[in-house]
Amino acid sequence: MRLTILGSGSPEAHLRRASSGYLVETGAARILFDCGGGVVDNLLRSGRRPSDITHLVFTHYHSDHMMDYARLVHAAWDEGGARLCVYGPPPLQRLTDGYFGPDGVLAPDLRARTELPQSQQVWVARGGTLPRPWPAPQVTEIAAGAVIETPGWRLTAAQAHHAQPVLDCLGFALEAEGRKFVYSGDTALTPAIADLCQDADLLLHWCYRAPDEALHPALLPFCPDPAEIGTMARKAGVQRLLLTHFRAHMDRDAVHTATRAALAASFGGAADIVEDLQAFEI
């Protein structure tokens, strides 16, 4: 398996980091975990196209994890790509219909592109056939405990603790090629997440809090610091730990140095902070 970081930031507009998006490639599968703002741009910068993505998996629907969903689907459709398989908690189908349904926000655009003679001819000139169907992602709503089995890989969902009861939130383990990759999503440290991480070859965990950073009491239980994440990962038998979802104020040399020191003390193994467009073998 190969992991490419397409977005390692937060909701904040930040030149250094797009919002959340992580591509895992295994066999013929190109599995994108989350699709926040800027992820499609970084997908292109990585040398890939929207139509290369075969599966999209959502942890939850904060904007920084799904803002580029419509863009990815629309661009892949415009390239003539295959139907995208999309997994995530409810209300995934309603959100998808809200973009691409007959009364969705993109309905005027899609009618123009599929019904106007001039647009039809552009499509035919590019090798398309008429009538041109609208984009229709294959949506599967899932919950904690769900297991998706394919001939080449296995995906397991666990309950993340982040924005309930307004948003359902999940973390995921992907097993393929004899390896295990875990993406925490945005979450507090919980027994369910620790179990998900057990014996992972690579854990990609969110980190919204710098070492010794003071947070509002309402945020604190949901935002583990690097030492707490490192301790959990060590106890779970994780082989490699990568932190992501850094906020703009955390991208200072002093914070990075303190974060790496905390990881060295608490985890002790291979660990670091990711950057956009980095790639890792799992």
NORZIKA-V171004 format. One record per backbone hydrogen bond with DSSP energy under -0.5 kcal/mol. NH is the residue of the N-H (numbers start at 0). CO is the residue of the C=O. Records with the same first field share a line. If there is no record, write none. Layout:
NH=CO / CO
This chain:
1=24
2=279
3=22
4=277
5=3 / 20
6=20
8=17
16=13
18=36
19=63
20=6
21=32
22=3
23=30
24=1
25=28
28=25
30=23
31=29 / 54
32=21 / 30
33=31 / 56
34=64
35=19
38=35
41=37
42=38
43=39
44=40
45=41
46=43
47=42
51=48
52=49
53=29
54=29
55=84
56=31
57=86
64=61
65=61 / 62
66=62
67=34
68=65
71=67
72=68
73=69
74=70
75=71
76=72
77=73
78=74
79=76
80=75
84=53
85=83 / 137
86=55
87=139
91=88
94=90
95=91
96=92
97=93
98=94 / 95
99=95
100=96
103=100
104=97
105=98
106=103
109=105
110=106
111=107
112=108
113=109
114=110
115=110 / 111
119=115
120=116
121=117
122=118
123=119
124=120
125=121
126=123
127=122
132=130
137=83
138=136
139=85
141=87
144=156
145=142
147=154
148=146
149=152
153=174
154=147
155=172
156=145
157=170
159=168
161=159
165=162
166=162
169=58
170=157
171=182
172=155
173=180
174=153 / 172
175=178
178=175
180=173
181=201
182=171
183=181 / 203
186=184
187=160
189=187
193=189
194=190
195=191
196=192
197=194
198=235
199=196
200=179
201=179
202=239
203=181 / 201
204=202 / 241
205=184
206=243
212=209
218=215
219=215
220=216
221=218
222=218 / 219
225=208
228=224
229=225
230=226
231=227
232=228
233=229
234=230
235=231
236=233
237=232
238=199
240=269
241=202
242=271
243=204
244=7
245=7
249=246
250=246 / 247
251=249
255=251
256=252
257=253
258=254
259=255
260=256
261=257
262=258
263=259
264=260
265=261
266=262
267=262
269=238
271=240
273=242
276=4
277=274
279=2
281=0
